[in-house]
């Protein structure tokens, strides 16, 4: 059995610790924050200041791999999630009836819940695991490194103490200090592939009134204008978030932090307007997040691993901006693989690095490509020109065959060229277009003039 030290007690760190502990390994988790997710979800969500985890208060939809990994590895955690209010949503729920079942359809399920609910369920399970010791308020300050070719990480330093480990897992997030520690110790630097995203996010949380309307009707969860995206995130316990995304260079961005302006803008999009029409109770200010990048941090280069005894997971390995919701899904997939193969990885981390490059890297590259296109479109307010792509997006909400392909891509089950590149999808899309000879890419959101008219005094700051 391995002794494992995990730096960071977020979703990836706790998930890896739990899966390792239940296989009999001895795990110590070092988390510098003294606070943990508890039983008061609203207090923890709305009143826990977490500057190192800005995404914690942003809306989440957990994709199929989250559900699949939890049900396979820690089914009690999954049941606890549902008990705490998380909701399952199958992509075919859009239709009045699900189409005839095909193998794999059972996995096309989103978990609608705030991040804090998953954190609370994982925290509660880890507390019950006698092989896992979570040391809160204990900040790792350095790695212990033994000389060699390559050098080997043999543990972590916390204050004046040294904790020995057979394997150290960096799950400390997108601001991980580990690459700097390795370079300072004379190791070859990790290989970082970073792509800045010029996209800003603003969201506001609401709660449905107990005595008010609860059904927004048959409305999609996303809308768009040439320069902005809008969406709604139904969540746990009658909460939901409205969300706007636009270019970081958009001069109206600052004005949208005013709740009145934010809501006026949200009412210009069908997806978000339908939920505001339910007269919900606001639960938060307008919460902004920007300055994001997509970053892949590899602990191996052309000469092999830069060190042994150390691997990274979660945002320390692959950090993507939240547009497509990849973070927790890829983090838990990595945690599952790590727990399943920890003895091999401890002996030779190449097996882990190779797996991440094969299983996770393609999704990182897809995110980079999607963000580049979105950033350019939002910044330039450029019209849609790809008729087929627009038709696929629209057709999915009329045709279950195309919706299945869309869901397989969205849930990280198939790359787009495989899911959409079948003869069956092509036949269904062709028939859909034949029935709509005048179809052209359109937006359902406001024009730029309508948008700017919402800004008080048109003060663009």
N, C-alpha and C positions, 0 to 999 in steps of 0.2 A: 504494500500500500504506500502511496506517495504522500509526502508532506507538501502542502500547497499553500503559498501565501498569495493573497489577492489584494491588490492595491485598488481600492474604490468599492463602495457599497451601493452602487446604483443597480439598475435592472440587470445589466450584464454581469456585474460582480456577484450580486446575490443569486442570480440564476445559476451561474457556474458553481458557486459555493454549494448550493443545495443539491445539484446534480452530482457533484463530486462527493459530497458528504454521504449521500444515500448509496453510493457505491463503496463506502467504507474508507475513503481517503480522509486524512486529517487536514482540515482547512482552517486557516486564520484569515479573516477579512479585516483590513485596516481602512477605516473610513474617518476622515478628519472632521466631518460634521457630527456633533454630539446628538443631534435630534434625529428621530426616525419616524417613519410613517406609522401612525397608530390607529386607534379606533374612531377618532373624530375626523372623518374625511374632509368635511368642509373647512374645519379649522386648519388642518394641515395643508389643504390645497390653497386656500385664499390668504392665509396669514403666516405662512412660513417663507421668510425671505431667503431665497436661494440664488444668490448672484452667480454662483459657479454652474448652475443648471438652469439657464434662462428658458429652456424648452419645457421645464416642468409645468408651467402654467399655460402653455400653448395647447391647443386642441390636439388630440390624438385619435386615430382609428387604428387599432392593432390588426395587422393583416394575418392571413391564414397561418403562416409559420409560427406566430406567437401561440395561437390556439393549438396547433398540431404538436409543437414541442411540449407545451404544458400538459396536454392530455396524455402524451406518451410518457413523459418523464415524471411529472409531479401532478397527477390528477386531482389530488386534494387541493392544490393551489388553484387549479382551474375551477373547481366547485366553489371554493371560497370567493373567487372573483365574481361568480354569478350571484352568490349569496349577498355580496356587498353591493350589488346593483348593476354590474356590467351586463350589457345586452348583446345577444347574438343577432347578426343581420346577414342573411344569405343574399348574394347578388341577384338571385332569381326572385327574391321577395318583391322586386319591382313589378313583376307581372302578377296578374290575377291568379294564375296557376303556374306551378313549376313545370317545366317540360319533362318528358320522360327521362328518368335518371340515367346518367352515364358514370362510369367509374371515374372518380376524382371530383365529381360534383359536390360530394359531402365536405370537401375542404374549402369551398369557395365562400367562406364565412369571415366576416369582419367582427371584431369585438369592439363595441362602442362603449367607451369608458374613458374617464380621465386617467392620466398616468398615475396619479396618487393611489388609485384603487389597486393597480397591479403592484405598485411598490408596497402597499400595506399587506397584501396577500403573501408576497414573497417574504417580507420581514417577519410576519407571524410564523410562517413555515420554518424559516431559518432558526428562529428562537427555539423551536421544538427539536431541532436536529443536534444531537449530542456530539456529533463529530465536527461541528462547525462552531467556531468562536468568532463572533463579530466584535471587534474592538473599536468602539466609537470614540471620537475625540482623539484618535491616535493618528497623527499625520506622519506618513513615511517621508523621511528626509533624504534617503540615499539608498542605493543598492550595495550589497557586499559582492565584490567581484574577485574571482580567483584568476590568476594569470593562465594563459593557454592560447592555443591557436585553433579556434577563437577562444576568447576568454569565456569564463562560465560565471553566471550569476548564481550565488549560493544562498541568498537571503535578502532581507531588507533591514534598514536601520530606522528605528523610531526613537527619537531623542538619543539617549545614551545607550539604549538597548539594541541588541542585534537578534533578529529572529531568523533562524536557519530554515531553509526550505529546499526540497528537491526541485521544485518548479515555482517560479514567480509569474503571476499573471497580472499584466498591466490592464486594469479596467477603470482607470482614473479619468477617462473622458477626453474630450477634444482638446483640453488644455493640458494634457499629460506632460509632467516634467521628465518622464523617463528618457526620451530621446536626448535631452540636454545632459542628463546624468551619464548616459553612455558615452557621449562625445567627450565630456569632461574627464571621464576615466580613461580616455585614450582608445576606446573602441572605434571601429569604423562607424560612421554615422548611419542611422536608419535612412532608408530611401523614402522621401516624402513626395507625393504627387498631389499638389494642391491647386484648386481652381476656385477663384473667388466668384461668388454669385452676387449679382447686382439686384437682388430681390429683397424687398422689405415686407414684413408681415405685421398685421394688426388684428387683434381679436378682442372680443368682449363676451363674457359669460353671462348666461341668463338661466332662470328657472321657470318652468311652467307653473302657472298658478293652480293650486289644488282645486279651486272652484271655477276654473276658466277652461277655454277650449284647449284641446290637446292634439288635434289632427291638422297638420298644415295642408292636407290634400295631396293629390298626386303631383308632386313637384320634385324635380331633380335636386340633388344636394349641391350642385355647382352651377355657376353662371359666369359669363365673361363679357368684357368689353375689350377693345383693341389694346388698352393700356392698363387694365386691371382685371383681377380674378376675384370672385366672391364665392364663399362656400359656407355651408352649415355643417356642424359636427354634432349630431345627436349623441347624448352621452348617458351616464348613469344617473339614477335617482332624480329624474325629471330635469336634469341640467342639459344645456347645450351651449355651443359657442358659435358665434358668427365671426367670419374670417375674411379679411381683405388682403390681397397681395398686389404689389405694384413695384415699379422700378425704384431703386434707392435714389435715383436722380429725379424722381417726379417732384415738382415743386409744391404739390398739394399734400405731400405726405405728412408734414408736421401738423396741418390743420385737422387731420383725421383723428388725432388723439383726443380731440374734444368729443365727448360722447354724443352730443347733439349732431355734430357734423358726421360722425361715424354712422349713426343710425340713418341720417338722411341719405348718405351714400349707399348704405346697405339696402334701403328701400328702393333703390333704382335697379336692383337685380332680382329677378323672379325667385331664385332659390332662397335668398335671405329675407326678402320681403314677406314671403308666405309665413315664415316663422315669427317675424315681428308682428304680423297681423294677429297672432295668438295672444297679444298683450302680456308677454312674459315679464317677470321681475328681474331687473338687472342685478347681477351678483358681483360685478367687478368694474374697475375702470377699464379704459381701452389699453390693452397690453401690447407693446410694440417689441419687435425683435428684428434685428438686421445684422450686418457685419458677418454674414455667414459664408462658409466655403464648403466645398466638397474636398475631403482630404483622405488619402490612402497612405498609411504609414507602415512600411514593410521593414521588418527586422532581418531581412535577407537582401543581399545584393548579388552581383554576378559571381562573387567569390564564395557565396554560401551565407549561412547565418552570421550576423555581426557579433552575436553572442549565443551561447547555449544556456539552458536553465531559465529562459525568459521567453514568454510569448505575450502578444497583446490581443485584446478582445474588445467588443463594443466600439464606442466612439474613439478609443485609443488606436484602434486598427482601421476602422472605416467610419468616417463621419460624413453624412450626407445631409443636405438641407432638407427640411421636413416636407417639401411639396408632395412627394410620393409615399411618405410614411414608412420608409425602409428601416429606420434606426433600430427599433426594438426587435423587429423580425430578424434582421441579420445578426444582431447581438445575441439573441437566444439560440439561433442556429449555430453560431460559433461556440457558445457555451456548451451546447449539447455535444458537438463534435469533440471539444476539448475534454469533457468529462468521460466520453466513451473511449477515447484513445490516449488518456493521460500518461499511461506507462510508456507507450511508444514515444510520445511527445517529449517526455522527460529525458528519455535516452537520446533522442534525435529530433529537434524541433522542425527539421526539414519536412517531415510528414504533415505537420500542421500548416506550415507556410505554403506548401504545395496545394493543400486542400483549400485554403482561403483564396489563393489565386485562381483556382478552378471554379469554386462554388460561389464565391462572393464578389470577386473582382468584376465579373461581367455586369452585375447590377450597379456597381459604382460607376462604370463607364457609361451605362445607360442613363444614370442620373445626370452625369456631367453633360451628355449630349442634350437631354431634355431641358436642362437649366440654361444652356447656351441659347437654345431656340426661344425659350420663354423670356429670358433676359432681353434678347434682341427685339422680340415682338413687343414687350411691354415698354421698352425704352423708346422704340420708334413708332409705337402705336400702329404697327404695320397690319394691313388686312390679311386675312387668311387666304393663302393661295393654293394650299394642298387640298384639292377637292376630295381625293380619295381618303385622306386622313380624317377630314371633317365628316365625310359620309360614314366612315367606320364608327366614329364617335356617336353620331346621331342614330345610325342604324341599330346600334347595340340596345337602345331603349325600346326598339320595336321588335327585334328578332332575337330569340333566346340563343341561337347558334352563335351569333356575333357577340352577344353578351357573355357567353361562356368563354370565348377567346379573350375578350376584354378582361374578364375576371382572372383568367389564368395568368395574364401579364401583370395585372395589378397586384396579385397575391404572390408574385415571385415564383410561380410554378413553371412558366415557360417564357422564353424571350419573345419579343414581339414578332420577329420574323418567322418563328415557328408557329405561334398561336394564330396569327393572321394569314400566314402563307399557305393555307390548305385550300384544296379545290372546293371543299364544302363552304368555307367562309366566302371564297370568291363568288361562288354561285349565289349565295344568299345576298351578298352585297350588290351583285349585278342586278338581281331581281328587284331589290329595294330601289336602286337608282333608276331602273327602267320604269318603275311605277311613279317616279318623281323626276321627269326629264328636265325640269327647271331648277333642280336643286343647286344651290351655290352656298359656299361657306358664309355663315352669318354669325352675328353676336346677339345675345339677348340682353346685354347690359346697356348702360347709357352711352350717349355720344360724349365727345370731349367737352363740347359747349355745355351740355346738361350737367356734366360732372363739375366743371369749374364754377357753374352758377350756384353750387351748393356751398362754396367757400365764402364765409362772411367777408364782405367787402372785397372779395377776390384778392385777399392778401395772400400771395403764394409764398409760403415760408416753410 
